[in-house]
Amino acid sequence: MSVFHPDVYRTDRKAPSWWEASASVREAPPVTGDVDTEVAIIGGGYVGLSAALHLARDHGISATVLEAGPIGWGASGRNGGFVGYPWVKKSPEDLIKTYGEAETRRVFDCMQEGPRLVRELLATEAIDADPQGDAIYEVAHTPKIAPELKEAAEFYHRVLGVPAFYLDRYAFAEIGHGGTEQFGAFGIRDLFGIHPLKFVAGLREAAERRGARLHGGSRVVGWEKIGAVHHLRTAGGTVRARTVLLATNGYTPDDLDPRFANRTLPALSNIIVTRPLTEDERAAEGWKTDCPVSNARNLLFYYRMLPDGRFLFGGRGGTAGSPLEDMRMKSYLTRRLGEVFPAWKGVVIDHFWNGLVCLTGRLTPALGRLDDDPSIHYAFGWHGNGVSAAPWAGRRMAEMIAGRSTVEDLPVPFRGLPPNLLHPWIRRMGLKAAYLWYGLKEPQ
């Protein structure tokens, strides 16, 4: 049993996204016959591609990537393209209360490394992924939230060493946007937006150029360990490796290995993209920025103006992923877009799609190796910010596999498996309960 409708997991269909319409990733052939490799990586998204690239480039270790669909089929190829953080769903205050200030600062130091790594990969591997902006903003959707965002900016800067700042409603309108839900903004510098599928395509080429082998259409349907060697069986053949990295995030199958079953809480994130807006239309809402933006709602909206003038508007929601629910979510986002930015009410929507972000039961990422089998590594749980978290995690896992670092080098909140959430039905009900709770708590 899966958490969502079967259509959510159909790897024979690509998301009907603007990214798919404006870029492509070169196909990787499926596994045929038996393949021997040093490291087998399950999952061909940002974590898997980054790990394969860094293993080959930095450590001289051969890796083979197995992806159930086309390379980048999952969240890596269909997200909003926000290269930002946090990678956790806990507040800094909660992190400090649970883990202490020193470990919380380590968490935020790592989170600042993520966007720097993405910039570095774009430059060193000559990846053209349309980077935009020099900050990401969180906008107060109601006047009551504005003081909280101002306090948060001061706390991030003073306590956590994050380049955070606050702009009041009028200052942000000068450089950002207007609309009915803009009452000030909390910003973090050195963050930006990209075309996520172009980033996938660039990582794919870089990993293969450095010697990694990539296989699409190669779902792992059987996994056993014979002696010291893992045998990963696909429809076309078997991959044999002494080390395995699980990098499937919100699409992790519960039947792949019982030790990973029910460890993730996948959540649907939905996106619409408009036709290109004219300069006059953009001016009607005071739109001036190319930086990505989200708002401070518990079930947030996130949005950005794309390079060709199309407007991307996304939001969490949906607990089924069925075709009927998708239609409702498209209508909902279209309506809310017109309410937040009234001048754009009724603008033509060219694309709608969704995909799974991944939370964990402890609300922090999970990186490490299994206690009962250190040859099995894992990295997942980016809480909606995988564009920066996942490449960083891929590099960290490559270092760990190569023996250059250990689990103890990670911040404590990131270490080890999160709690088992027991059953897909419980996870779905938990998601519904969380959405209801967030709605009740939402400031008006």
C-alpha positions as CSV (number, residue, x, y, z in Angstrom):
1,M,0.0,0.0,0.0
2,S,1.3,3.5,-0.9
3,V,0.5,6.8,0.8
4,F,-0.9,8.3,-2.4
5,H,-2.9,7.4,-5.6
6,P,-1.0,5.0,-7.9
7,D,-0.7,7.8,-10.5
8,V,1.8,9.6,-8.2
9,Y,4.2,6.8,-8.6
10,R,3.9,6.1,-12.4
11,T,7.4,6.3,-13.7
12,D,6.3,5.8,-17.3
13,R,4.9,9.4,-17.3
14,K,6.8,12.6,-16.9
15,A,5.4,15.6,-15.0
16,P,3.6,17.9,-17.4
17,S,5.7,20.8,-16.1
18,W,7.1,23.9,-17.6
19,W,10.6,22.5,-16.8
20,E,9.8,19.4,-19.1
21,A,8.5,21.8,-21.8
22,S,11.6,23.9,-21.7
23,A,14.5,21.5,-21.1
24,S,15.4,17.8,-21.4
25,V,17.6,15.3,-19.8
26,R,19.5,12.8,-22.0
27,E,18.0,9.4,-21.5
28,A,20.0,6.8,-19.6
29,P,19.6,3.2,-20.8
30,P,18.1,0.5,-18.5
31,V,20.3,-2.1,-16.9
32,T,20.9,-5.1,-19.2
33,G,22.5,-8.2,-17.8
34,D,24.8,-8.3,-14.8
35,V,26.7,-5.2,-13.7
36,D,29.5,-5.0,-11.1
37,T,30.3,-1.7,-9.5
38,E,31.9,-0.4,-6.3
39,V,28.9,1.6,-5.2
40,A,25.2,1.2,-6.3
41,I,23.1,4.2,-5.8
42,I,19.3,3.8,-5.8
43,G,17.7,7.0,-7.0
44,G,18.7,9.3,-9.9
45,G,17.9,12.7,-8.4
46,Y,20.1,15.3,-6.9
47,V,21.5,13.1,-4.1
48,G,22.3,10.2,-6.4
49,L,23.8,12.3,-9.2
50,S,25.8,14.4,-6.8
51,A,27.1,11.3,-4.9
52,A,28.0,9.6,-8.2
53,L,29.8,12.7,-9.4
54,H,31.7,13.3,-6.2
55,L,32.6,9.6,-5.8
56,A,34.1,9.5,-9.2
57,R,35.6,13.0,-9.5
58,D,37.0,13.5,-5.9
59,H,37.6,9.9,-4.7
60,G,38.2,7.8,-7.8
61,I,35.3,5.4,-6.9
62,S,33.1,3.9,-9.6
63,A,29.3,4.2,-9.0
64,T,26.2,3.0,-10.8
65,V,23.0,5.0,-10.4
66,L,19.7,3.1,-10.7
67,E,16.5,5.2,-11.3
68,A,13.0,3.7,-11.6
69,G,12.0,6.3,-14.2
70,P,14.0,8.7,-16.4
71,I,16.9,10.4,-14.6
72,G,15.5,13.3,-12.5
73,W,11.9,11.9,-12.8
74,G,11.0,12.6,-9.1
75,A,11.2,15.8,-7.0
76,S,14.5,16.8,-8.5
77,G,13.0,17.5,-11.9
78,R,9.7,19.0,-10.8
79,N,10.3,21.3,-7.9
80,G,10.1,25.1,-7.8
81,G,13.8,25.7,-8.2
82,F,14.4,27.5,-4.9
83,V,18.0,27.1,-3.8
84,G,17.5,27.9,-0.2
85,Y,16.9,26.6,3.3
86,P,15.9,25.7,6.1
87,W,16.1,21.9,5.5
88,V,14.2,21.3,8.7
89,K,10.6,21.9,9.9
90,K,11.7,22.7,13.4
91,S,12.2,26.3,14.4
92,P,15.8,27.4,15.5
93,E,14.5,27.8,19.0
94,D,13.2,24.2,19.1
95,L,16.5,23.0,17.7
96,I,18.4,24.8,20.4
97,K,16.1,23.5,23.1
98,T,16.5,19.9,21.8
99,Y,20.1,19.8,20.6
100,G,21.8,22.9,22.1
101,E,23.1,26.1,20.4
102,A,26.4,24.6,19.2
103,E,24.7,21.8,17.2
104,T,22.0,24.2,15.9
105,R,24.8,26.5,14.6
106,R,26.3,23.4,12.9
107,V,23.0,22.8,11.2
108,F,22.9,26.3,9.9
109,D,26.5,26.2,8.8
110,C,25.7,23.1,6.7
111,M,22.6,24.7,5.3
112,Q,24.7,27.7,4.1
113,E,27.1,25.3,2.5
114,G,24.3,23.9,0.3
115,P,23.7,27.0,-1.9
116,R,27.4,27.6,-2.2
117,L,27.9,24.0,-3.5
118,V,25.2,24.5,-6.1
119,R,26.9,27.7,-7.3
120,E,30.2,25.9,-7.4
121,L,28.7,23.0,-9.4
122,L,27.2,25.4,-11.9
123,A,30.6,27.0,-12.4
124,T,33.0,24.0,-12.3
125,E,30.8,21.7,-14.4
126,A,29.6,24.4,-16.8
127,I,25.9,23.8,-16.0
128,D,23.6,26.5,-17.4
129,A,20.6,26.3,-15.2
130,D,19.3,29.9,-15.5
131,P,20.3,31.1,-12.0
132,Q,18.2,34.1,-10.8
133,G,18.4,36.4,-7.9
134,D,20.7,37.0,-4.9
135,A,18.3,36.3,-2.0
136,I,15.1,34.4,-1.1
137,Y,12.3,36.2,0.7
138,E,9.6,35.1,3.1
139,V,6.7,37.6,3.0
140,A,4.3,38.4,5.9
141,H,0.9,37.6,4.5
142,T,-0.8,39.5,7.4
143,P,0.3,42.5,9.5
144,K,0.3,40.3,12.6
145,I,3.2,38.2,11.2
146,A,5.5,41.1,10.3
147,P,7.0,41.6,13.8
148,E,7.7,37.9,14.0
149,L,9.6,37.9,10.8
150,K,11.6,40.9,11.9
151,E,12.5,39.1,15.1
152,A,13.4,36.0,13.2
153,A,15.7,38.0,10.9
154,E,17.5,39.5,13.9
155,F,17.8,36.0,15.6
156,Y,19.1,34.3,12.4
157,H,21.8,37.0,12.0
158,R,22.8,37.5,15.6
159,V,22.7,33.9,16.9
160,L,23.1,31.6,13.9
161,G,25.4,33.7,11.7
162,V,23.0,33.7,8.7
163,P,23.0,36.7,6.4
164,A,19.4,37.5,7.2
165,F,17.6,40.9,7.1
166,Y,14.2,42.4,7.3
167,L,12.4,44.9,5.0
168,D,9.1,46.5,6.0
169,R,6.2,46.6,3.6
170,Y,7.2,49.7,1.9
171,A,10.9,48.9,1.6
172,F,10.1,45.5,0.1
173,A,7.6,47.0,-2.3
174,E,10.5,49.1,-3.7
175,I,12.5,46.1,-4.7
176,G,10.0,43.1,-4.5
177,H,6.3,43.2,-5.2
178,G,2.9,44.4,-4.0
179,G,-0.3,42.4,-3.8
180,T,-2.9,41.8,-1.1
181,E,-0.6,39.6,1.1
182,Q,2.6,41.6,1.4
183,F,3.2,43.3,4.8
184,G,7.0,43.1,5.0
185,A,9.6,40.5,4.2
186,F,12.4,38.4,5.9
187,G,15.2,37.9,3.5
188,I,18.4,35.7,3.4
189,R,21.2,36.7,1.1
190,D,23.2,34.5,-1.2
191,L,20.2,32.3,-2.1
192,F,18.7,32.1,-5.6
193,G,16.5,30.3,-8.1
194,I,17.3,27.9,-10.9
195,H,15.7,25.8,-13.6
196,P,15.7,22.5,-11.7
197,L,15.6,20.2,-14.7
198,K,18.5,21.9,-16.3
199,F,20.4,21.4,-13.1
200,V,19.5,17.7,-13.3
201,A,20.7,17.5,-16.9
202,G,24.0,19.2,-16.0
203,L,24.6,16.9,-13.1
204,R,23.7,13.9,-15.2
205,E,26.3,14.8,-17.8
206,A,28.9,15.7,-15.3
207,A,28.6,12.4,-13.4
208,E,28.8,10.4,-16.6
209,R,31.7,12.4,-17.9
210,R,33.6,11.6,-14.7
211,G,33.0,7.9,-15.1
212,A,29.7,7.2,-13.3
213,R,27.2,4.8,-15.0
214,L,23.6,5.8,-15.1
215,H,20.6,3.7,-15.8
216,G,17.0,4.9,-16.1
217,G,14.0,2.7,-16.3
218,S,15.7,0.4,-13.7
219,R,13.5,0.0,-10.7
220,V,15.0,-2.2,-8.0
221,V,12.5,-5.0,-7.6
222,G,14.7,-7.3,-5.5
223,W,17.5,-6.8,-3.0
224,E,19.5,-9.4,-1.2
225,K,23.0,-9.6,0.2
226,I,25.1,-12.7,-0.6
227,G,28.2,-12.7,1.5
228,A,29.6,-9.2,1.4
229,V,28.0,-8.3,-2.0
230,H,24.6,-6.6,-2.5
231,H,22.5,-7.9,-5.4
232,L,20.1,-5.3,-6.7
233,R,17.7,-7.0,-9.2
234,T,16.0,-5.0,-11.9
235,A,13.8,-6.1,-14.8
236,G,16.8,-6.1,-17.1
237,G,19.5,-7.5,-14.9
238,T,21.3,-7.4,-11.6
239,V,23.7,-4.9,-10.2
240,R,26.3,-6.2,-7.7
241,A,28.0,-3.9,-5.3
242,R,29.7,-4.0,-1.9
243,T,28.2,-0.6,-1.0
244,V,24.7,0.8,-1.5
245,L,23.4,4.3,-1.1
246,L,19.6,4.8,-0.8
247,A,18.7,8.2,-2.3
248,T,14.9,8.0,-3.1
249,N,13.6,10.7,-0.7
250,G,9.8,11.0,-0.8
251,Y,9.5,8.2,-3.4
252,T,11.1,5.6,-1.2
253,P,9.2,2.3,-1.6
254,D,8.1,0.7,1.6
255,D,8.8,-2.8,0.2
256,L,12.4,-2.1,-0.9
257,D,14.0,-3.0,2.5
258,P,12.1,-3.3,5.7
259,R,14.6,-1.2,7.6
260,F,13.5,1.8,5.5
261,A,9.8,1.1,5.4
262,N,7.6,3.9,6.7
263,R,10.5,6.2,7.5
264,T,9.3,9.0,5.3
265,L,6.3,11.3,5.3
266,P,5.8,12.4,1.7
267,A,3.7,15.4,1.0
268,L,2.3,16.7,-2.3
269,S,3.5,20.1,-3.6
270,N,1.6,21.6,-6.5
271,I,2.6,24.2,-9.1
272,I,1.0,26.3,-11.7
273,V,2.8,28.4,-14.3
274,T,1.2,31.2,-16.3
275,R,1.7,32.3,-19.8
276,P,4.4,35.0,-20.1
277,L,3.2,38.2,-18.4
278,T,3.7,41.6,-20.2
279,E,5.7,44.4,-18.6
280,D,2.5,46.3,-18.0
281,E,0.9,43.3,-16.2
282,R,4.0,42.9,-14.0
283,A,4.0,46.6,-13.2
284,A,0.3,46.3,-12.2
285,E,1.4,44.3,-9.2
286,G,4.6,46.2,-8.6
287,W,6.7,43.2,-9.5
288,K,10.4,44.1,-9.6
289,T,12.4,41.1,-8.3
290,D,13.9,38.0,-9.9
291,C,14.4,36.5,-6.4
292,P,12.2,33.6,-5.3
293,V,9.6,34.3,-2.7
294,S,7.4,32.4,-0.3
295,N,5.0,33.6,2.3
296,A,4.7,32.9,6.0
297,R,1.6,30.7,5.9
298,N,1.8,27.4,7.6
299,L,0.7,25.8,4.3
300,L,2.8,28.3,2.4
301,F,2.6,29.6,-1.2
302,Y,5.9,29.9,-3.0
303,Y,6.4,31.9,-6.2
304,R,8.8,33.5,-8.6
305,M,9.0,35.3,-12.0
306,L,10.7,33.1,-14.5
307,P,13.2,34.5,-17.0
308,D,10.7,34.6,-19.8
309,G,8.1,36.4,-17.7
310,R,6.0,33.4,-16.8
311,F,4.9,33.3,-13.2
312,L,5.3,30.2,-11.1
313,F,2.9,29.8,-8.1
314,G,3.0,26.8,-5.9
315,G,1.6,25.5,-2.7
316,R,1.3,22.5,-0.5
317,G,-1.9,20.5,-0.3
318,G,-3.7,17.4,-1.3
319,T,-3.6,14.0,0.5
320,A,-4.7,11.7,-2.4
321,G,-2.9,12.7,-5.6
322,S,-5.8,11.4,-7.7
323,P,-6.7,13.0,-11.0
324,L,-9.9,14.5,-9.4
325,E,-7.9,16.0,-6.5
326,D,-5.3,17.4,-9.0
327,M,-8.1,19.2,-10.8
328,R,-9.2,20.7,-7.5
329,M,-5.7,21.7,-6.6
330,K,-5.2,23.4,-10.0
331,S,-8.4,25.4,-9.5
332,Y,-7.5,26.3,-5.9
333,L,-4.1,27.6,-6.9
334,T,-5.5,29.5,-9.8
335,R,-8.1,31.1,-7.6
336,R,-5.6,32.0,-4.9
337,L,-3.2,33.4,-7.4
338,G,-5.9,35.9,-8.5
339,E,-6.6,36.7,-4.8
340,V,-3.0,37.4,-3.9
341,F,-2.2,39.2,-7.1
342,P,-5.6,40.6,-8.3
343,A,-4.2,42.2,-11.5
344,W,-3.4,38.7,-12.7
345,K,-6.8,37.2,-12.0
346,G,-7.9,35.1,-15.0
347,V,-4.5,34.9,-16.6
348,V,-4.1,31.8,-18.7
349,I,-2.4,28.9,-16.8
350,D,-0.2,27.0,-19.2
351,H,1.0,24.2,-16.8
352,F,0.0,22.4,-13.7
353,W,1.9,19.6,-12.0
354,N,2.8,18.2,-8.6
355,G,5.3,15.9,-6.9
356,L,6.4,14.7,-3.5
357,V,8.5,16.6,-1.0
358,C,9.7,14.5,1.9
359,L,9.5,15.1,5.7
360,T,10.6,12.8,8.5
361,G,9.0,12.0,11.8
362,R,11.6,14.0,13.6
363,L,11.3,17.0,11.2
364,T,15.0,16.9,10.2
365,P,17.0,15.2,7.4
366,A,18.3,11.7,7.8
367,L,21.8,10.8,6.7
368,G,24.0,7.9,7.8
369,R,24.5,4.2,7.5
370,L,22.6,1.3,8.9
371,D,23.8,0.1,12.3
372,D,23.4,-3.5,11.5
373,D,25.0,-3.2,8.0
374,P,27.4,-0.2,7.6
375,S,27.7,-1.0,3.8
376,I,24.2,0.5,3.4
377,H,24.0,4.3,3.4
378,Y,21.1,6.6,3.1
379,A,20.2,10.3,2.7
380,F,16.7,11.7,2.6
381,G,14.2,14.2,4.2
382,W,14.8,17.7,2.8
383,H,11.5,19.2,3.9
384,G,10.9,21.1,0.7
385,N,14.4,22.5,0.2
386,G,16.1,19.7,-1.6
387,V,17.6,21.8,-4.4
388,S,20.4,22.9,-2.0
389,A,20.2,20.1,0.6
390,A,20.3,17.1,-1.7
391,P,23.5,17.9,-3.7
392,W,25.2,18.8,-0.4
393,A,24.0,15.4,1.0
394,G,25.3,13.6,-2.1
395,R,28.8,15.1,-1.5
396,R,28.7,14.3,2.2
397,M,27.7,10.7,1.5
398,A,30.4,10.3,-1.1
399,E,32.9,11.5,1.5
400,M,31.5,9.0,4.0
401,I,31.6,6.1,1.6
402,A,35.2,7.0,0.6
403,G,36.2,6.9,4.3
404,R,37.0,10.7,4.4
405,S,34.3,11.4,7.0
406,T,32.0,9.6,9.5
407,V,28.5,9.9,10.7
408,E,29.9,11.8,13.7
409,D,31.0,14.6,11.4
410,L,27.3,15.4,10.7
411,P,25.3,17.7,13.0
412,V,23.4,15.5,15.5
413,P,19.9,16.5,14.2
414,F,20.8,15.0,10.9
415,R,22.3,11.6,12.1
416,G,20.6,8.3,11.8
417,L,17.2,7.0,10.8
418,P,14.1,8.9,11.8
419,P,11.3,7.1,13.6
420,N,9.2,4.4,11.9
421,L,5.7,5.9,11.1
422,L,4.2,2.4,11.2
423,H,1.9,2.3,8.1
424,P,1.1,4.3,4.9
425,W,-2.5,4.7,6.1
426,I,-1.3,6.3,9.4
427,R,1.0,8.6,7.4
428,R,-1.9,9.7,5.2
429,M,-4.1,10.4,8.2
430,G,-1.2,12.2,9.9
431,L,-0.8,14.4,6.9
432,K,-4.6,15.2,6.9
433,A,-4.5,16.0,10.6
434,A,-1.4,18.2,10.1
435,Y,-3.1,20.2,7.3
436,L,-6.2,20.6,9.5
437,W,-4.1,21.8,12.5
438,Y,-2.1,24.2,10.3
439,G,-5.4,25.7,9.0
440,L,-6.7,26.2,12.5
441,K,-3.5,27.8,13.6
442,E,-3.2,30.1,10.6
443,P,-3.1,33.8,11.6
444,Q,-5.8,35.9,9.8
